[in-house]
Amino acid sequence: MEKFDVIVVGAGSVGMAAGYELAKKGVRTLLLDAFDPPHTMGSHHGDTRIIRHAYGEGVQYVPLALRAQELWEELSGLSGKTLFARTGVLGAGPLGSPFLAEMQVSAKQFSLPLEVMSAEEINRRWEGMNLPDNFYGCYETNAGVLYSERCITAYRELATSLGAVLLTHTRVTDVQVETDHVTVTTDQGSYRSEKLLLSAGAWNPALLKSLGLQLPLVPTRKTVAWFAADEQLYSSEKFPAFVFELEDSIYYGFPSIDQTGVKIGRHDGGHPIDPDQLDRTFGTYPSDEGDVRSFLETYMPQAAGPLQQGRVCIYTLTPDEHFVIDHHPEHKHFIITAGFSGHGFKFASAIGEAASQLLTDGKSTHDLSLFALNRL
Ligand SMILES: Cc1cc2nc3c(=O)[nH]c(=O)nc-3n(C[C@H](O)[C@H](O)[C@H](O)COP(=O)(O)OP(=O)(O)OC[C@H]3O[C@@H](n4cnc5c(N)ncnc54)[C@H](O)[C@@H]3O)c2cc1C
């Protein structure tokens, strides 16, 4: 049986980043993935993810977001790939929106550039916007868009060039945790290591359950759709990415990048699923297209053209939508990264760094208290 220092179960957004960080430190690392990352079966496909720093979900995230941004830019330099586009990101919603209030708290506390704008100013600056008078927005100029699949490819190439072993199409079927080592069984063979990182995204809950740890992590079916849009108004050279917190829903989206159309998704809601049983057909539910189209018709009417394409993707939700980044409660050599609740990609570079620190040093330079497992 081959032996490694660390086995990473799931080489997706977080796992591949951790694999790179570990390999960089000379740690003998085995990355196992059931598919061939990047791929369309988990949580990272669909070309793009928003990265924001003035964080509406909680000021505690800001240092992690800033470190993640630094690491993405470093990765871009090392790999020679364009991984980030500084499109700017507009947060918008009705007066009194808690999300917008928290963005301002985050910006103030960390001296981040943030323009607070009235609906009228927004509609004038971006003619494709159609905000009612009782709305306002917070525009973050330094924020933008990550090319998610390209990011994973970049980490994959660097990690393997530094000596990490990546086995694709290799599904982990069993994990045995002993006091001083771990044995991982896959459909291709068994492997042994001193330490383990579990970063299997939507498959984490089932793997953890088989290890006797039942956590309230809910894999949830989500969709995104691209709509033909007036390029004069919505191209990424002119229009920002956006997050709208409405009274009863949250929508996020992207300008038209390379004339692919405006991409948009609904953050709240979705159907709990088993990732092995999920029908990945867009349009199974009328709301797949209906919700986002009616959002566009209201707030960005010239972007509500014909549907160009739609994708099905998976969120893994925790009850409070904060992540899990922690040691296993009984095994200090077993690290769990899970429950990224639809907003984890932007942090994946920094979480990969944090996970590698937990594995090699037993602690992290990042403040991970918000992500403790025992809160669940
Ligand atoms: C539609 C959509 C839009 C999003 N938008 C944003 C956004 O704008 N900004 C943002 O920050 N975040 C966003 N997110 C969230 C973000 O993409 C996820 O939080 C992040 O990708 C989760 O990373 P992960 O490593 O946990 O999962 P993944 O990237 O899915 O990686 C898990 C890996 O584990 C592997 N695996 C699973 N089971 C096994 C097994 N048994 N054996 C071996 N390998 C296994 C899988 O094949 C997969 O490669 C969005 C998510 C979705 C679905």
The ligand as an SDF file (V2000), in Angstrom:
LIG
                    3D

 53 58  0  0  0  0  0  0  0  0999 V2000
  -24.4470   28.0230   -8.9810 C   0  0  0  0  0  0  0  0  0  0  0  0
  -23.3910   28.3900   -7.9850 C   0  0  0  0  0  0  0  0  0  0  0  0
  -22.9420   29.6860   -7.9040 C   0  0  0  0  0  0  0  0  0  0  0  0
  -21.9740   30.0520   -6.9760 C   0  0  0  0  0  0  0  0  0  0  0  0
  -21.5220   31.3410   -6.9380 N   0  0  0  0  0  0  0  0  0  0  0  0
  -20.5240   31.6790   -6.1000 C   0  0  0  0  0  0  0  0  0  0  0  0
  -19.9370   32.9670   -6.1500 C   0  0  0  0  0  0  0  0  0  0  0  0
  -20.3120   33.8050   -6.9780 O   0  0  0  0  0  0  0  0  0  0  0  0
  -18.9210   33.2390   -5.2920 N   0  0  0  0  0  0  0  0  0  0  0  0
  -18.4610   32.3300   -4.3950 C   0  0  0  0  0  0  0  0  0  0  0  0
  -17.5530   32.6510   -3.6350 O   0  0  0  0  0  0  0  0  0  0  0  0
  -18.9850   31.0930   -4.3310 N   0  0  0  0  0  0  0  0  0  0  0  0
  -19.9940   30.7390   -5.1550 C   0  0  0  0  0  0  0  0  0  0  0  0
  -20.5180   29.4760   -5.1500 N   0  0  0  0  0  0  0  0  0  0  0  0
  -20.0650   28.5250   -4.1300 C   0  0  0  0  0  0  0  0  0  0  0  0
  -18.7720   27.8290   -4.4650 C   0  0  0  0  0  0  0  0  0  0  0  0
  -18.6860   27.5200   -5.8290 O   0  0  0  0  0  0  0  0  0  0  0  0
  -18.6570   26.5910   -3.5930 C   0  0  0  0  0  0  0  0  0  0  0  0
  -18.8050   26.9910   -2.2340 O   0  0  0  0  0  0  0  0  0  0  0  0
  -17.3210   25.8940   -3.7510 C   0  0  0  0  0  0  0  0  0  0  0  0
  -17.0850   25.5750   -5.1000 O   0  0  0  0  0  0  0  0  0  0  0  0
  -17.3150   24.6220   -2.9120 C   0  0  0  0  0  0  0  0  0  0  0  0
  -16.0450   24.0370   -3.0160 O   0  0  0  0  0  0  0  0  0  0  0  0
  -15.7930   22.5350   -2.5260 P   0  0  0  0  0  0  0  0  0  0  0  0
  -14.3250   22.3110   -2.6490 O   0  0  0  0  0  0  0  0  0  0  0  0
  -16.4540   22.3090   -1.2210 O   0  0  0  0  0  0  0  0  0  0  0  0
  -16.5980   21.6270   -3.5880 O   0  0  0  0  0  0  0  0  0  0  0  0
  -16.1730   21.1490   -5.0630 P   0  0  0  0  0  0  0  0  0  0  0  0
  -15.4510   22.2090   -5.7920 O   0  0  0  0  0  0  0  0  0  0  0  0
  -17.4060   20.5850   -5.6780 O   0  0  0  0  0  0  0  0  0  0  0  0
  -15.1400   19.9730   -4.7890 O   0  0  0  0  0  0  0  0  0  0  0  0
  -15.4850   18.7500   -4.1810 C   0  0  0  0  0  0  0  0  0  0  0  0
  -14.7220   17.6570   -4.9040 C   0  0  0  0  0  0  0  0  0  0  0  0
  -14.8290   16.4430   -4.1630 O   0  0  0  0  0  0  0  0  0  0  0  0
  -14.8800   15.3740   -5.0950 C   0  0  0  0  0  0  0  0  0  0  0  0
  -15.4620   14.2080   -4.4150 N   0  0  0  0  0  0  0  0  0  0  0  0
  -16.6810   14.1240   -3.8650 C   0  0  0  0  0  0  0  0  0  0  0  0
  -16.8880   12.9060   -3.3340 N   0  0  0  0  0  0  0  0  0  0  0  0
  -15.7480   12.2060   -3.5480 C   0  0  0  0  0  0  0  0  0  0  0  0
  -15.3420   10.8750   -3.2190 C   0  0  0  0  0  0  0  0  0  0  0  0
  -16.1320   10.0250   -2.5530 N   0  0  0  0  0  0  0  0  0  0  0  0
  -14.1190   10.4850   -3.6260 N   0  0  0  0  0  0  0  0  0  0  0  0
  -13.2800   11.3240   -4.2930 C   0  0  0  0  0  0  0  0  0  0  0  0
  -13.6300   12.5920   -4.6200 N   0  0  0  0  0  0  0  0  0  0  0  0
  -14.8410   13.0270   -4.2450 C   0  0  0  0  0  0  0  0  0  0  0  0
  -15.7490   15.9400   -6.2140 C   0  0  0  0  0  0  0  0  0  0  0  0
  -15.5950   15.2180   -7.4180 O   0  0  0  0  0  0  0  0  0  0  0  0
  -15.2720   17.3760   -6.2920 C   0  0  0  0  0  0  0  0  0  0  0  0
  -14.2610   17.5320   -7.2740 O   0  0  0  0  0  0  0  0  0  0  0  0
  -21.4840   29.0810   -6.0790 C   0  0  0  0  0  0  0  0  0  0  0  0
  -21.9250   27.7620   -6.1610 C   0  0  0  0  0  0  0  0  0  0  0  0
  -22.8650   27.3970   -7.1060 C   0  0  0  0  0  0  0  0  0  0  0  0
  -23.3310   25.9770   -7.1810 C   0  0  0  0  0  0  0  0  0  0  0  0
  1  2  1  0
  2  3  1  0
  2 52  2  0
  3  4  2  0
  4  5  1  0
  4 50  1  0
  5  6  2  0
  6  7  1  0
  6 13  1  0
  7  8  2  0
  7  9  1  0
  9 10  1  0
 10 11  2  0
 10 12  1  0
 12 13  2  0
 13 14  1  0
 14 15  1  0
 14 50  1  0
 15 16  1  0
 16 17  1  0
 16 18  1  0
 18 19  1  0
 18 20  1  0
 20 21  1  0
 20 22  1  0
 22 23  1  0
 23 24  1  0
 24 25  2  0
 24 26  1  0
 24 27  1  0
 27 28  1  0
 28 29  2  0
 28 30  1  0
 28 31  1  0
 31 32  1  0
 32 33  1  0
 33 34  1  0
 33 48  1  0
 34 35  1  0
 35 36  1  0
 35 46  1  0
 36 37  1  0
 36 45  1  0
 37 38  2  0
 38 39  1  0
 39 40  1  0
 39 45  2  0
 40 41  1  0
 40 42  2  0
 42 43  1  0
 43 44  2  0
 44 45  1  0
 46 47  1  0
 46 48  1  0
 48 49  1  0
 50 51  2  0
 51 52  1  0
 52 53  1  0
M  END
$$$$
